[in-house]
Amino acid sequence: MSFETAHTPSLTPELLSSIAGILLSLLASYLPGFSTWFDRLRATHKRLLMLGLLAAVTAAIMGLACTGLGQAWDLRSLGLPAACDRGSVSLALQSFILALVANQSAYLISKG
């Protein structure tokens, strides 16, 4: 009898950003203290806060890449951009949009 090993997905920027967006949403839904504070915000402020947090993370990753720390810290091994070029900016924007979609979807599901 032979067993096949399961294929483990590679960590792509898209997958990592989607996971980050979902985790942020779950923290806002279930983390004591943060969730009660977050629940008191208006719906528009909740969306803007999530947008701002995800944009800050995207900007930080691009900042690391553009200052050269991306290569020093080997961000490429994590699937993150390590260079400061047009392709990296495009990848960061795509990942940001996917993180935002995953974040808002997970929040609607977890609060439903």
trRosetta pair geometry for C-beta under 8 A, 3 or more apart (Angstrom, degrees):
i j d omega theta_ij theta_ji phi_ij phi_ji
9 12 7.9 -70 159 -2 101 96
9 15 6.5 166 132 -109 129 162
10 15 7.8 154 96 21 53 149
10 79 7.2 143 146 -85 89 126
11 15 6.0 -130 -146 79 47 124
11 16 5.7 57 -177 -58 94 105
11 78 6.3 -63 118 -172 137 49
11 79 4.4 -142 118 -16 83 138
12 15 4.7 93 52 8 80 100
12 16 6.9 -151 88 -3 40 88
12 79 5.1 -169 -138 -160 18 138
13 16 5.7 -57 -141 42 31 111
13 17 6.0 26 162 -17 67 109
13 79 5.1 -163 -52 144 58 96
13 80 6.0 112 -100 -102 97 46
13 81 7.1 27 -90 -32 145 77
13 91 5.5 71 65 167 163 108
13 92 7.6 -88 -180 -88 145 45
13 94 7.7 84 106 84 120 100
13 95 4.5 -76 147 -84 103 137
14 17 6.1 -58 -144 39 25 105
14 18 6.3 25 157 -18 61 109
14 94 6.8 -45 -89 127 96 105
14 95 5.7 -130 -90 -105 47 78
14 98 5.3 32 -151 54 80 173
15 18 5.8 -57 -147 37 29 111
15 19 6.3 29 155 -18 65 107
15 79 7.4 -13 52 131 97 166
16 19 5.8 -55 -148 37 30 111
16 20 6.3 30 154 -19 65 106
16 78 7.0 75 -96 157 158 91
16 79 5.6 162 -16 81 133 126
16 80 7.1 -76 79 -67 161 86
16 95 7.4 -4 72 -153 88 127
17 20 5.5 -50 -145 37 34 113
17 21 6.3 37 154 -20 65 104
17 58 7.9 40 -124 -86 124 95
17 95 3.8 147 -24 179 157 93
17 96 6.7 -97 -162 -69 145 28
17 98 5.4 94 96 81 118 103
17 99 3.8 -90 165 -58 94 107
17 102 7.6 144 122 26 71 136
18 21 5.7 -53 -148 35 31 112
18 22 6.4 29 154 -16 64 106
18 98 5.2 -58 -69 145 90 106
18 99 6.1 -133 -79 -92 34 54
18 101 8.0 -32 -115 73 89 89
18 102 4.1 134 -150 -52 74 160
19 22 5.8 -57 -148 38 31 110
19 23 6.2 31 155 -19 66 108
19 102 7.8 -34 -38 143 19 158
20 23 5.8 -54 -143 38 30 110
20 24 6.3 32 157 -20 64 106
20 54 7.6 132 118 -120 111 87
20 57 6.7 -169 159 143 148 165
20 99 5.7 -19 76 -132 99 121
21 24 5.9 -54 -148 35 29 112
21 25 6.5 29 153 -18 62 108
21 54 6.3 26 -99 -105 90 129
21 98 7.4 -156 -3 121 148 61
21 99 3.6 168 -52 -170 119 67
21 100 6.4 -121 -123 -50 138 17
21 101 7.4 47 144 60 165 47
21 102 3.9 111 87 80 130 103
21 103 3.5 -101 -174 -51 96 87
21 106 7.0 148 126 15 83 128
22 25 5.6 -58 -152 37 32 113
22 26 6.3 29 154 -17 67 106
22 102 5.1 -65 -51 154 84 111
22 103 6.7 -130 -63 -89 34 49
22 106 4.4 137 -130 -60 73 160
23 26 5.7 -54 -144 38 32 109
23 27 6.3 37 154 -21 65 103
24 27 5.7 -52 -150 33 31 114
24 28 6.6 29 152 -17 63 105
24 50 6.6 132 129 -136 127 90
24 53 6.2 163 -153 113 145 139
24 54 7.1 -149 40 -69 169 90
24 103 5.7 -16 73 -123 112 112
25 28 5.7 -56 -151 36 32 110
25 29 6.4 25 153 -16 66 110
25 50 7.3 35 -84 -126 77 133
25 102 7.7 -142 -6 129 136 71
25 103 4.8 168 -51 -156 112 62
25 104 7.5 -153 -96 -60 133 16
25 106 3.9 126 86 91 153 113
25 107 4.2 -120 -151 -59 114 81
25 110 6.5 148 142 18 103 138
26 29 5.5 -58 -145 40 34 110
26 30 5.8 -20 173 23 71 114
26 31 8.0 91 125 -30 64 90
26 106 6.5 -60 -47 154 79 129
26 110 6.2 177 -104 -91 64 163
27 30 7.0 -82 -127 55 19 75
27 31 4.5 7 -164 -17 67 130
27 34 6.1 -14 157 101 89 148
27 35 7.7 -150 152 -63 46 87
28 31 7.2 -4 -60 26 16 103
28 34 6.5 -95 -110 137 44 106
28 35 6.2 118 169 -104 34 68
28 38 4.6 -162 -159 -180 87 171
28 46 7.5 115 180 -156 144 103
28 50 7.3 -51 -40 -82 160 106
28 107 6.6 -12 78 -112 127 111
29 35 5.9 11 143 -121 14 118
29 107 6.5 -177 -57 -130 112 66
29 110 4.2 -34 -117 126 172 133
29 111 6.0 -134 -120 -63 113 82
30 35 5.7 140 8 -69 3 148
30 110 7.3 -91 -34 177 102 133
31 34 4.3 12 92 49 114 117
31 35 5.3 153 59 -29 55 96
32 35 6.5 -41 -95 30 21 107
32 36 7.2 17 -162 -10 52 107
33 36 6.3 -48 -133 32 12 103
33 37 6.6 5 157 -9 53 109
34 37 5.8 -59 -148 41 30 109
34 38 5.9 29 155 -20 67 112
35 38 5.5 -54 -139 40 30 112
35 39 6.2 37 158 -27 64 104
36 39 5.7 -47 -145 29 30 114
36 40 7.1 31 155 -21 58 102
37 40 6.1 -60 -162 28 33 110
37 41 7.6 40 145 -30 62 97
38 41 5.9 -44 -165 12 43 116
38 46 6.5 82 -177 -117 88 100
38 49 7.7 -147 -129 85 93 156
41 45 4.2 -123 -180 92 110 119
41 46 4.9 142 98 -61 123 79
41 49 6.9 -23 -180 -10 171 140
42 45 4.6 89 57 9 81 105
42 46 7.1 -142 94 -10 41 85
43 46 5.6 -52 -151 30 32 115
43 47 6.6 28 155 -15 65 104
44 47 5.9 -56 -152 37 33 109
44 48 6.2 28 153 -15 66 110
45 48 5.6 -55 -141 42 33 110
45 49 6.1 38 157 -24 66 105
46 49 5.9 -55 -148 33 27 111
46 50 6.6 23 156 -14 62 106
46 107 7.8 158 154 -180 124 154
47 50 5.9 -57 -151 38 31 109
47 51 6.2 33 151 -20 65 109
47 104 7.2 31 -124 -105 92 112
48 51 5.4 -52 -144 38 33 115
48 52 6.1 34 156 -20 66 106
49 52 5.7 -55 -147 37 29 111
49 53 6.3 27 156 -18 65 106
50 53 5.9 -53 -144 37 30 109
50 54 6.3 23 160 -12 65 109
50 100 7.4 122 132 -132 104 73
50 103 5.4 163 180 148 128 138
50 104 7.1 139 113 -71 155 76
50 107 7.4 -81 -84 -41 159 151
51 54 6.2 -63 -148 42 25 105
51 55 6.1 24 155 -18 64 112
51 100 6.6 36 -109 -122 71 117
52 55 5.6 -56 -142 39 29 111
52 56 6.2 33 157 -24 65 105
53 56 5.7 -52 -148 32 29 113
53 57 6.7 28 154 -17 62 103
54 57 5.8 -51 -149 35 34 111
54 58 6.4 35 152 -18 65 106
54 96 6.2 127 146 -151 105 79
54 99 5.1 170 -150 115 127 124
54 100 5.7 168 98 -75 165 78
54 103 6.4 -114 -62 -26 139 158
55 58 5.6 -54 -148 39 33 112
55 59 6.1 33 154 -19 67 107
55 96 6.8 55 -99 -151 56 128
56 59 5.7 -54 -144 39 30 111
56 60 6.2 33 154 -23 64 105
57 60 5.6 -52 -146 34 30 113
57 61 6.5 31 154 -19 63 104
57 99 7.9 -118 76 154 130 168
58 61 5.9 -55 -151 35 30 110
58 62 6.4 23 154 -11 65 107
58 92 5.4 121 -167 178 99 101
58 93 7.8 86 -172 -85 142 38
58 95 7.0 163 -112 89 106 100
58 96 4.4 9 -86 -86 153 114
58 99 7.7 -167 -60 37 109 146
59 62 5.8 -57 -146 43 32 107
59 63 6.0 39 152 -26 66 107
60 63 5.4 -52 -145 35 30 116
60 64 6.5 34 154 -20 63 100
61 64 5.8 -50 -152 32 31 111
61 65 6.5 29 150 -17 63 106
61 70 7.8 71 -178 -98 63 113
61 75 7.3 140 -156 -157 88 146
61 80 5.6 -116 -158 -166 121 125
61 81 6.7 98 148 46 104 91
61 92 6.4 177 91 -121 116 115
62 65 5.4 -53 -148 38 36 113
62 66 6.0 28 156 -15 70 110
62 81 6.9 18 -101 71 63 131
62 84 7.3 95 -173 -116 76 85
62 88 7.0 139 -122 137 85 108
62 89 6.8 59 -128 -103 130 68
62 92 5.2 26 -68 -114 111 168
63 66 5.9 -58 -138 42 28 104
63 67 6.1 18 163 -12 65 111
64 67 6.3 -64 -142 41 25 102
64 69 4.5 -85 -159 81 76 108
64 70 4.7 113 127 -64 87 79
64 73 6.9 -44 -178 35 127 134
64 75 6.4 121 117 -56 128 148
65 69 7.8 -76 -59 63 19 70
65 70 3.7 32 -102 -39 55 153
65 75 6.7 -94 -81 59 85 155
65 80 7.5 -141 -65 141 113 95
65 81 4.7 -3 -96 113 155 95
65 82 5.7 -167 -123 -151 91 16
65 83 6.0 -4 -176 62 108 14
65 84 5.1 150 126 -68 91 74
65 88 5.7 -168 154 172 158 150
66 70 7.8 67 -4 -9 33 123
66 84 3.7 91 -104 -101 68 138
67 70 7.7 124 57 -9 67 83
68 71 5.9 -46 -170 34 61 106
68 72 6.4 59 137 -18 77 107
69 72 5.1 -58 -144 44 45 114
69 73 5.6 25 161 -5 78 110
70 73 6.5 -63 -137 48 21 94
70 75 4.3 -57 -157 20 78 133
70 76 7.4 82 159 -35 96 77
70 80 7.1 -130 -144 113 106 103
70 81 6.5 -31 -155 115 153 61
70 82 3.7 176 142 -142 108 57
70 83 6.9 -130 93 -39 141 27
70 84 7.8 153 20 -45 140 80
71 74 7.2 27 -172 -79 33 41
71 75 7.5 -59 -61 22 27 91
71 76 7.6 20 -108 -12 58 110
71 82 5.0 104 -73 170 61 112
71 83 7.5 54 -58 -75 104 62
74 77 4.7 12 152 7 104 117
74 78 7.6 112 119 -9 74 88
74 82 7.3 -23 -152 -106 25 142
75 78 5.6 -61 -164 41 51 108
75 80 4.1 -72 170 80 104 109
75 81 6.8 -2 116 81 129 32
75 82 4.5 166 62 -84 98 88
76 79 7.5 54 -173 -75 37 13
76 80 6.9 -109 -82 65 28 58
76 81 7.7 8 -88 -155 71 18
76 82 4.1 -58 -45 -11 93 135
81 84 7.9 104 144 -80 119 41
81 87 7.9 169 -122 108 120 77
81 88 3.5 110 -157 -146 143 104
81 91 5.6 145 -63 77 117 129
81 92 6.0 -63 3 -55 140 98
82 88 7.8 -133 41 -110 31 135
83 87 7.7 28 81 68 118 101
83 88 5.2 -165 79 -45 75 140
84 88 6.2 -93 -116 62 23 147
84 89 8.0 50 -163 -48 56 92
85 88 5.2 98 52 9 65 102
85 89 7.3 -128 102 -3 34 90
86 89 5.8 -56 -148 37 33 110
86 90 6.3 34 154 -19 66 107
87 90 5.7 -55 -147 38 30 113
87 91 6.2 31 154 -18 65 107
88 91 5.6 -53 -145 38 32 112
88 92 6.2 34 154 -21 65 105
89 92 5.6 -52 -146 36 31 113
89 93 6.4 30 154 -18 64 105
90 93 5.9 -55 -149 36 30 109
90 94 6.4 29 154 -17 64 106
91 94 5.7 -54 -146 37 31 111
91 95 6.2 29 155 -17 65 109
92 95 5.7 -56 -144 40 29 110
92 96 6.2 36 153 -25 64 106
93 96 5.5 -49 -145 32 31 115
93 97 6.6 31 156 -18 63 103
94 97 6.0 -56 -153 35 30 109
94 98 6.5 26 152 -14 65 107
95 98 5.7 -55 -147 40 33 110
95 99 6.2 36 153 -21 66 106
96 99 5.7 -54 -147 36 29 112
96 100 6.4 30 154 -20 63 106
97 100 5.7 -54 -149 35 31 113
97 101 6.4 30 154 -17 65 105
98 101 5.8 -53 -146 38 33 110
98 102 6.2 30 156 -16 66 108
99 102 5.8 -56 -144 41 30 109
99 103 6.0 35 155 -25 65 110
100 103 5.6 -52 -143 34 28 115
100 104 6.4 19 162 -11 63 107
101 104 6.3 -60 -145 40 26 102
101 105 6.1 24 158 -16 63 114
102 105 5.8 -60 -143 41 27 111
102 106 6.0 25 161 -18 66 110
103 106 6.1 -58 -145 37 23 106
103 107 6.4 21 157 -19 61 109
104 107 5.7 -53 -145 35 32 112
104 108 6.5 32 156 -18 64 104
105 108 6.0 -56 -151 35 30 109
105 109 6.4 23 154 -14 65 109
106 109 5.8 -59 -147 41 32 109
106 110 5.9 23 160 -15 69 112
107 110 6.0 -57 -136 41 27 104
107 111 6.0 10 167 -4 64 116
108 111 6.4 -69 -141 47 22 99
108 112 6.1 34 158 -42 62 110
109 112 5.7 -51 -145 16 27 118
